[in-house]
Amino acid sequence: MCLAVPGRIVSIAKDELLTMAEVDFHGVRRQVCIDTVDAQVGDYIVAHAGVAVSVMDADTAIGALHDLELMTHHSEENEH
C-alpha cells in the first residue's frame, strides 16, 4: 500500500530528456519527474515512484498535510 503525501515544487530543471522538479515532501526533498503533469514552482503534487501523478490545489494539500500531522501526533501519544 502506498501513502500519497503532497509535496511542494521548490525548483524545476529541464534537460534533453526530462523535466525534473525538486519537491519538498514535508521537509524531505526529492527529485521527481514532472513531464506527466502541468505544474509550476509552488504547486503541490502527488508522486509515485519518482513520477508526478497529479497536481493538488494548495488548500487540499495543506489540509492533507495537517491531517497527517494530527495522525502522527496521535500515534506517538498512544505509544507511551
N, CA, C and O atoms as a printed pandas DataFrame, in Angstrom:
     atom_number atom_name residue_name chain_id  residue_number  x_coord  y_coord  z_coord
0              1         N          MET        A               1    0.847   -1.176    0.000
1              2        CA          MET        A               1    0.000    0.000    0.000
2              3         C          MET        A               1    0.883    1.227    0.000
3              4         O          MET        A               1    1.921    1.265    0.662
4              5         N          CYS        A               2    0.465    2.222   -0.743
5              6        CA          CYS        A               2    1.234    3.449   -0.896
6              7         C          CYS        A               2    0.455    4.598   -0.254
7              8         O          CYS        A               2   -0.755    4.714   -0.450
8              9         N          LEU        A               3    1.131    5.430    0.495
9             10        CA          LEU        A               3    0.510    6.608    1.085
10            11         C          LEU        A               3    0.953    7.819    0.276
11            12         O          LEU        A               3    2.145    8.123    0.229
12            13         N          ALA        A               4    0.033    8.501   -0.350
13            14        CA          ALA        A               4    0.353    9.666   -1.167
14            15         C          ALA        A               4    0.444   10.897   -0.278
15            16         O          ALA        A               4   -0.548   11.323    0.315
16            17         N          VAL        A               5    1.633   11.460   -0.191
17            18        CA          VAL        A               5    1.871   12.661    0.589
18            19         C          VAL        A               5    2.086   13.815   -0.385
19            20         O          VAL        A               5    2.946   13.724   -1.261
20            21         N          PRO        A               6    1.325   14.892   -0.250
21            22        CA          PRO        A               6    1.540   16.022   -1.151
22            23         C          PRO        A               6    2.919   16.639   -0.943
23            24         O          PRO        A               6    3.417   16.716    0.180
24            25         N          GLY        A               7    3.523   17.074   -2.035
25            26        CA          GLY        A               7    4.805   17.760   -1.968
26            27         C          GLY        A               7    4.735   19.047   -2.760
27            28         O          GLY        A               7    4.017   19.136   -3.756
28            29         N          ARG        A               8    5.491   20.056   -2.309
29            30        CA          ARG        A               8    5.503   21.362   -2.975
30            31         C          ARG        A               8    6.739   21.484   -3.849
31            32         O          ARG        A               8    7.852   21.218   -3.398
32            33         N          ILE        A               9    6.546   21.885   -5.094
33            34        CA          ILE        A               9    7.665   22.040   -6.021
34            35         C          ILE        A               9    8.486   23.267   -5.618
35            36         O          ILE        A               9    7.969   24.378   -5.497
36            37         N          VAL        A              10    9.789   23.022   -5.413
37            38        CA          VAL        A              10   10.717   24.077   -4.999
38            39         C          VAL        A              10   11.448   24.656   -6.203
39            40         O          VAL        A              10   11.647   25.867   -6.287
40            41         N          SER        A              11   11.848   23.794   -7.134
41            42        CA          SER        A              11   12.539   24.254   -8.338
42            43         C          SER        A              11   12.316   23.254   -9.459
43            44         O          SER        A              11   11.958   22.100   -9.221
44            45         N          ILE        A              12   12.535   23.713  -10.685
45            46        CA          ILE        A              12   12.345   22.878  -11.873
46            47         C          ILE        A              12   13.572   23.016  -12.760
47            48         O          ILE        A              12   14.081   24.118  -12.965
48            49         N          ALA        A              13   14.047   21.879  -13.289
49            50        CA          ALA        A              13   15.173   21.872  -14.223
50            51         C          ALA        A              13   14.830   20.941  -15.378
51            52         O          ALA        A              13   14.315   19.842  -15.171
52            53         N          LYS        A              14   15.114   21.382  -16.576
53            54        CA          LYS        A              14   14.821   20.573  -17.763
54            55         C          LYS        A              14   16.143   20.242  -18.440
55            56         O          LYS        A              14   16.990   21.113  -18.634
56            57         N          ASP        A              15   16.311   18.958  -18.799
57            58        CA          ASP        A              15   17.473   18.565  -19.598
58            59         C          ASP        A              15   16.989   18.070  -20.952
59            60         O          ASP        A              15   15.850   18.339  -21.334
60            61         N          GLU        A              16   17.828   17.357  -21.681
61            62        CA          GLU        A              16   17.456   16.898  -23.013
62            63         C          GLU        A              16   16.276   15.938  -23.002
63            64         O          GLU        A              16   15.516   15.872  -23.969
64            65         N          LEU        A              17   16.121   15.198  -21.917
65            66        CA          LEU        A              17   15.101   14.149  -21.880
66            67         C          LEU        A              17   13.919   14.430  -20.959
67            68         O          LEU        A              17   12.772   14.188  -21.334
68            69         N          LEU        A              18   14.188   14.934  -19.764
69            70        CA          LEU        A              18   13.152   15.013  -18.738
70            71         C          LEU        A              18   13.057   16.392  -18.105
71            72         O          LEU        A              18   14.020   17.158  -18.076
72            73         N          THR        A              19   11.869   16.680  -17.601
73            74        CA          THR        A              19   11.689   17.849  -16.747
74            75         C          THR        A              19   11.597   17.330  -15.314
75            76         O          THR        A              19   10.673   16.599  -14.957
76            77         N          MET        A              20   12.577   17.726  -14.504
77            78        CA          MET        A              20   12.657   17.256  -13.126
78            79         C          MET        A              20   12.399   18.413  -12.172
79            80         O          MET        A              20   12.770   19.556  -12.438
80            81         N          ALA        A              21   11.762   18.095  -11.071
81            82        CA          ALA        A              21   11.490   19.102  -10.050
82            83         C          ALA        A              21   12.074   18.641   -8.726
83            84         O          ALA        A              21   12.055   17.453   -8.405
84            85         N          GLU        A              22   12.587   19.580   -7.971
85            86        CA          GLU        A              22   12.929   19.307   -6.579
86            87         C          GLU        A              22   11.651   19.564   -5.798
87            88         O          GLU        A              22   11.085   20.656   -5.854
88            89         N          VAL        A              23   11.200   18.546   -5.069
89            90        CA          VAL        A              23    9.914   18.618   -4.387
90            91         C          VAL        A              23   10.125   18.423   -2.891
91            92         O          VAL        A              23   10.814   17.499   -2.459
92            93         N          ASP        A              24    9.523   19.304   -2.116
93            94        CA          ASP        A              24    9.606   19.237   -0.660
94            95         C          ASP        A              24    8.381   18.482   -0.141
95            96         O          ASP        A              24    7.254   18.975   -0.193
96            97         N          PHE        A              25    8.639   17.268    0.362
97            98        CA          PHE        A              25    7.586   16.438    0.960
98            99         C          PHE        A              25    7.677   16.582    2.473
99           100         O          PHE        A              25    8.272   15.746    3.153
100          101         N          HIS        A              26    7.085   17.643    2.987
101          102        CA          HIS        A              26    7.029   17.891    4.433
102          103         C          HIS        A              26    8.424   17.813    5.069
103          104         O          HIS        A              26    8.623   17.147    6.085
104          105         N          GLY        A              27    9.376   18.504    4.450
105          106        CA          GLY        A              27   10.728   18.576    4.995
106          107         C          GLY        A              27   11.735   17.644    4.348
107          108         O          GLY        A              27   12.938   17.781    4.574
108          109         N          VAL        A              28   11.270   16.712    3.556
109          110        CA          VAL        A              28   12.162   15.787    2.840
110          111         C          VAL        A              28   12.114   16.167    1.362
111          112         O          VAL        A              28   11.041   16.199    0.759
112          113         N          ARG        A              29   13.284   16.456    0.782
113          114        CA          ARG        A              29   13.323   16.871   -0.624
114          115         C          ARG        A              29   13.753   15.724   -1.520
115          116         O          ARG        A              29   14.705   15.001   -1.226
116          117         N          ARG        A              30   13.026   15.574   -2.624
117          118        CA          ARG        A              30   13.293   14.510   -3.598
118          119         C          ARG        A              30   13.177   15.076   -5.011
119          120         O          ARG        A              30   12.519   16.090   -5.243
120          121         N          GLN        A              31   13.834   14.394   -5.944
121          122        CA          GLN        A              31   13.725   14.720   -7.361
122          123         C          GLN        A              31   12.563   13.919   -7.949
123          124         O          GLN        A              31   12.463   12.710   -7.741
124          125         N          VAL        A              32   11.691   14.604   -8.682
125          126        CA          VAL        A              32   10.501   13.979   -9.256
126          127         C          VAL        A              32   10.377   14.418  -10.708
127          128         O          VAL        A              32   10.531   15.599  -11.020
128          129         N          CYS        A              33   10.099   13.469  -11.591
129          130        CA          CYS        A              33    9.830   13.794  -12.987
130          131         C          CYS        A              33    8.427   14.386  -13.068
131          132         O          CYS        A              33    7.464   13.783  -12.595
132          133         N          ILE        A              34    8.314   15.585  -13.677
133          134        CA          ILE        A              34    7.002   16.232  -13.775
134          135         C          ILE        A              34    6.527   16.348  -15.220
135          136         O          ILE        A              34    5.637   17.145  -15.517
136          137         N          ASP        A              35    7.110   15.564  -16.115
137          138        CA          ASP        A              35    6.658   15.580  -17.512
138          139         C          ASP        A              35    5.214   15.109  -17.659
139          140         O          ASP        A              35    4.582   15.386  -18.678
140          141         N          THR        A              36    4.689   14.415  -16.678
141          142        CA          THR        A              36    3.350   13.839  -16.747
142          143         C          THR        A              36    2.247   14.778  -16.275
143          144         O          THR        A              36    1.065   14.458  -16.401
144          145         N          VAL        A              37    2.625   15.948  -15.726
145          146        CA          VAL        A              37    1.638   16.909  -15.221
146          147         C          VAL        A              37    2.001   18.314  -15.682
147          148         O          VAL        A              37    3.128   18.568  -16.105
148          149         N          ASP        A              38    1.043   19.217  -15.596
149          150        CA          ASP        A              38    1.282   20.621  -15.886
150          151         C          ASP        A              38    1.441   21.336  -14.548
151          152         O          ASP        A              38    0.451   21.719  -13.924
152          153         N          ALA        A              39    2.694   21.517  -14.105
153          154        CA          ALA        A              39    2.951   22.068  -12.782
154          155         C          ALA        A              39    4.064   23.100  -12.840
155          156         O          ALA        A              39    4.937   23.056  -13.707
156          157         N          GLN        A              40    4.010   24.022  -11.902
157          158        CA          GLN        A              40    4.992   25.104  -11.795
158          159         C          GLN        A              40    5.556   25.142  -10.380
159          160         O          GLN        A              40    5.038   24.484   -9.478
160          161         N          VAL        A              41    6.621   25.918  -10.194
161          162        CA          VAL        A              41    7.190   26.120   -8.866
162          163         C          VAL        A              41    6.092   26.648   -7.946
163          164         O          VAL        A              41    5.354   27.564   -8.308
164          165         N          GLY        A              42    5.994   26.065   -6.760
165          166        CA          GLY        A              42    4.979   26.443   -5.778
166          167         C          GLY        A              42    3.755   25.550   -5.791
167          168         O          GLY        A              42    2.994   25.537   -4.825
168          169         N          ASP        A              43    3.547   24.796   -6.876
169          170        CA          ASP        A              43    2.418   23.871   -6.941
170          171         C          ASP        A              43    2.662   22.665   -6.046
171          172         O          ASP        A              43    3.804   22.294   -5.774
172          173         N          TYR        A              44    1.572   22.060   -5.593
173          174        CA          TYR        A              44    1.637   20.813   -4.838
174          175         C          TYR        A              44    1.337   19.665   -5.794
175          176         O          TYR        A              44    0.434   19.754   -6.627
176          177         N          ILE        A              45    2.107   18.588   -5.664
177          178        CA          ILE        A              45    1.900   17.405   -6.493
178          179         C          ILE        A              45    1.849   16.162   -5.624
179          180         O          ILE        A              45    2.252   16.173   -4.461
180          181         N          VAL        A              46    1.343   15.094   -6.216
181          182        CA          VAL        A              46    1.418   13.754   -5.637
182          183         C          VAL        A              46    2.257   12.938   -6.611
183          184         O          VAL        A              46    2.041   12.991   -7.822
184          185         N          ALA        A              47    3.212   12.185   -6.080
185          186        CA          ALA        A              47    4.119   11.411   -6.933
186          187         C          ALA        A              47    4.119    9.950   -6.514
187          188         O          ALA        A              47    3.839    9.609   -5.365
188          189         N          HIS        A              48    4.439    9.101   -7.479
189          190        CA          HIS        A              48    4.612    7.669   -7.216
190          191         C          HIS        A              48    5.848    7.214   -7.963
191          192         O          HIS        A              48    5.970    7.440   -9.167
192          193         N          ALA        A              49    6.758    6.579   -7.263
193          194        CA          ALA        A              49    7.982    6.038   -7.858
194          195         C          ALA        A              49    8.764    7.104   -8.629
195          196         O          ALA        A              49    9.325    6.829   -9.689
196          197         N          GLY        A              50    8.795    8.322   -8.083
197          198        CA          GLY        A              50    9.579    9.383   -8.688
198          199         C          GLY        A              50    8.947   10.091   -9.865
199          200         O          GLY        A              50    9.611   10.863  -10.556
200          201         N          VAL        A              51    7.657    9.835  -10.105
201          202        CA          VAL        A              51    6.952   10.465  -11.217
202          203         C          VAL        A              51    5.677   11.127  -10.672
203          204         O          VAL        A              51    4.913   10.506   -9.934
204          205         N          ALA        A              52    5.465   12.376  -11.042
205          206        CA          ALA        A              52    4.263   13.082  -10.613
206          207         C          ALA        A              52    3.042   12.451  -11.258
207          208         O          ALA        A              52    3.038   12.189  -12.461
208          209         N          VAL        A              53    2.002   12.204  -10.463
209          210        CA          VAL        A              53    0.769   11.614  -10.998
210          211         C          VAL        A              53   -0.391   12.595  -10.989
211          212         O          VAL        A              53   -1.362   12.403  -11.721
212          213         N          SER        A              54   -0.309   13.648  -10.171
213          214        CA          SER        A              54   -1.368   14.650  -10.178
214          215         C          SER        A              54   -0.899   15.917   -9.487
215          216         O          SER        A              54    0.064   15.919   -8.720
216          217         N          VAL        A              55   -1.615   17.001   -9.787
217          218        CA          VAL        A              55   -1.402   18.281   -9.126
218          219         C          VAL        A              55   -2.574   18.475   -8.163
219          220         O          VAL        A              55   -3.722   18.203   -8.515
220          221         N          MET        A              56   -2.282   18.944   -6.952
221          222        CA          MET        A              56   -3.324   19.204   -5.955
222          223         C          MET        A              56   -3.439   20.700   -5.738
223          224         O          MET        A              56   -2.443   21.421   -5.804
224          225         N          ASP        A              57   -4.668   21.176   -5.475
225          226        CA          ASP        A              57   -4.781   22.585   -5.128
226          227         C          ASP        A              57   -4.197   22.775   -3.723
227          228         O          ASP        A              57   -4.200   21.852   -2.908
228          229         N          ALA        A              58   -3.707   23.961   -3.463
229          230        CA          ALA        A              58   -2.969   24.231   -2.226
230          231         C          ALA        A              58   -3.808   23.949   -0.972
231          232         O          ALA        A              58   -3.291   23.382   -0.009
232          233         N          ASP        A              59   -5.078   24.330   -0.966
233          234        CA          ASP        A              59   -5.913   24.121    0.226
234          235         C          ASP        A              59   -6.059   22.640    0.549
235          236         O          ASP        A              59   -5.980   22.247    1.713
236          237         N          THR        A              60   -6.273   21.817   -0.472
237          238        CA          THR        A              60   -6.399   20.372   -0.258
238          239         C          THR        A              60   -5.092   19.781    0.238
239          240         O          THR        A              60   -5.085   18.957    1.152
240          241         N          ALA        A              61   -3.980   20.203   -0.365
241          242        CA          ALA        A              61   -2.666   19.685    0.027
242          243         C          ALA        A              61   -2.332   20.069    1.464
243          244         O          ALA        A              61   -1.878   19.231    2.242
244          245         N          ILE        A              62   -2.553   21.312    1.811
245          246        CA          ILE        A              62   -2.250   21.778    3.174
246          247         C          ILE        A              62   -3.150   21.062    4.178
247          248         O          ILE        A              62   -2.699   20.704    5.265
248          249         N          GLY        A              63   -4.408   20.852    3.828
249          250        CA          GLY        A              63   -5.318   20.107    4.699
250          251         C          GLY        A              63   -4.865   18.670    4.897
251          252         O          GLY        A              63   -4.915   18.151    6.012
252          253         N          ALA        A              64   -4.420   18.019    3.817
253          254        CA          ALA        A              64   -3.932   16.635    3.918
254          255         C          ALA        A              64   -2.687   16.568    4.794
255          256         O          ALA        A              64   -2.556   15.664    5.620
256          257         N          LEU        A              65   -1.775   17.518    4.619
257          258        CA          LEU        A              65   -0.564   17.537    5.455
258          259         C          LEU        A              65   -0.910   17.756    6.920
259          260         O          LEU        A              65   -0.298   17.155    7.803
260          261         N          HIS        A              66   -1.887   18.614    7.179
261          262        CA          HIS        A              66   -2.340   18.849    8.561
262          263         C          HIS        A              66   -2.921   17.572    9.160
263          264         O          HIS        A              66   -2.623   17.223   10.302
264          265         N          ASP        A              67   -3.755   16.875    8.382
265          266        CA          ASP        A              67   -4.343   15.624    8.856
266          267         C          ASP        A              67   -3.268   14.576    9.141
267          268         O          ASP        A              67   -3.354   13.866   10.143
268          269         N          LEU        A              68   -2.262   14.468    8.278
269          270        CA          LEU        A              68   -1.168   13.521    8.508
270          271         C          LEU        A              68   -0.404   13.870    9.777
271          272         O          LEU        A              68    0.000   12.984   10.531
272          273         N          GLU        A              69   -0.208   15.158   10.010
273          274        CA          GLU        A              69    0.474   15.615   11.233
274          275         C          GLU        A              69   -0.338   15.214   12.470
275          276         O          GLU        A              69    0.225   14.750   13.462
276          277         N          LEU        A              70   -1.647   15.392   12.407
277          278        CA          LEU        A              70   -2.506   15.002   13.533
278          279         C          LEU        A              70   -2.447   13.496   13.781
279          280         O          LEU        A              70   -2.380   13.057   14.930
280          281         N          MET        A              71   -2.473   12.705   12.710
281          282        CA          MET        A              71   -2.401   11.245   12.869
282          283         C          MET        A              71   -1.066   10.827   13.477
283          284         O          MET        A              71   -1.023    9.937   14.326
284          285         N          THR        A              72    0.022   11.464   13.049
285          286        CA          THR        A              72    1.339   11.150   13.588
286          287         C          THR        A              72    1.398   11.488   15.066
287          288         O          THR        A              72    1.884   10.697   15.875
288          289         N          HIS        A              73    0.900   12.672   15.415
289          290        CA          HIS        A              73    0.897   13.102   16.811
290          291         C          HIS        A              73    0.061   12.147   17.668
291          292         O          HIS        A              73    0.478   11.768   18.763
292          293         N          HIS        A              74   -1.109   11.763   17.172
293          294        CA          HIS        A              74   -1.988   10.837   17.897
294          295         C          HIS        A              74   -1.309    9.481   18.078
295          296         O          HIS        A              74   -1.382    8.893   19.157
296          297         N          SER        A              75   -0.660    8.990   17.049
297          298        CA          SER        A              75    0.030    7.700   17.100
298          299         C          SER        A              75    1.160    7.733   18.118
299          300         O          SER        A              75    1.333    6.789   18.890
300          301         N          GLU        A              76    1.933    8.820   18.120
301          302        CA          GLU        A              76    3.039    8.943   19.073
302          303         C          GLU        A              76    2.537    9.001   20.501
303          304         O          GLU        A              76    3.179    8.448   21.393
304          305         N          GLU        A              77    1.418    9.648   20.748
305          306        CA          GLU        A              77    0.840    9.717   22.096
306          307         C          GLU        A              77    0.426    8.340   22.582
307          308         O          GLU        A              77    0.574    8.036   23.765
308          309         N          ASN        A              78   -0.086    7.507   21.699
309          310        CA          ASN        A              78   -0.560    6.189   22.070
310          311         C          ASN        A              78    0.567    5.184   22.279
311          312         O          ASN        A              78    0.341    4.117   22.850
312          313         N          GLU        A              79    1.778    5.508   21.824
313          314        CA          GLU        A              79    2.927    4.615   22.023
314          315         C          GLU        A              79    3.468    4.677   23.440
315          316         O          GLU        A              79    4.165    3.762   23.878
316          317         N          HIS        A              80    3.155    5.740   24.159
317          318        CA          HIS        A              80    3.734    5.931   25.507
318          319         C          HIS        A              80    2.809    5.495   26.570
319          320         O          HIS        A              80    3.140    5.587   27.752
